[in-house]
Amino acid sequence: MSKLSDHLKVTRNGARADVVLARPDVRNAFDGRLIAALRDSFNSLNSDPTVRVIVLSGEGKIFCAGADVNWMRASIELSTDENRHEALRMARMLSSISSARCPVIVRAHGAALGGGAGLVCASDITVASDDCVFAFSEVKLGILPSVISPHAVARIGAAQARRYFLTGERFGAEDALRIGMVHEVCQIDQLDSRIDQLVEEILGGAPEAVQEAKILIREVSGLPSPDSLAEYTADRIAARRASQEGQSGLSSFLERKPAPWVEKPAAENSAENSAENSADEDSA
């Protein structure tokens, strides 16, 4: 086993490489070090001709819960240019997965939220546990699923993105299967055996043919290279994070308060008005 950082584990078993998110204490959430470690690991594996399939998974109860809270807190203090730099790092990490020379299989369990959903969509094949929850939840925070969008729209199509990007709602594994985000759903105790079977199928194909098939799919489907969209998507998310709405949304999330655009229940408003009226009477 090798460890690129405290955040990531990489193991080899013949032609198979396993890349494991190793931050279970924070639900395998992204920060700058995990993003760098993922990109470095995929670039390294991509340059090794003996690697023919990569399995991406996460330690603990959840595959990946998106962005680390402390990393998000730090982003509030960043300038637009600094946010753009961070977004480009994320975009290029996802591109290193999507454009990997050999097939990438994601083992999704527990939850794949925000950037975790991006990892799912950047892969070639995803097998999910039946209890796994998914979301493109960025709009709930006043930001955008920008750098993951080339991968997500390619995976689920614009029609489904128009629902799930705009609502930010959570949805289950069966819905993810229905919209094409995952390829198979099974009970969690069957995940590893099913992935082992898929690995065996891939290794039963001719190595060069499998690699050429990946290129063929992109070319005939007319998909743009994720690298070509990195600058555009980084600009969009940087501007959104630096906006007043984005700043207030992230701050509200970090402070565990309702976002300013979320209407309070009528009963709560009534209670506040009564309190204000009482205060006015007392001051009078």
Buried (B, 14 or more C-beta within 10 A) or exposed (E): EEEBBEBBBBEBEEBBBBBBBBBEEBBBBBBBBBBBBBBBBBEBBBEEEEBBBBBBBBBBEBBBBBBBBEBBBBBBEBEBEBBBEBBBBBBBBBBBBBBBBBBBBBBBBBBBBBBBBBBBBBBBBBBBBBEBBBBBBBBBBBBBBBBBBBBBBBBBEEEBBEEBBEBBBBBBBEBBBBBEBBBBBBEBEBBEEBBEEBBEEBBEBEBEEBBEEBEEEBEEEEBEEBBEBBEEBBBBBBBBBBBEBBBBBBBBBBEEEEBEEEEEEEEEEEEEEEEEEEEEEEEE
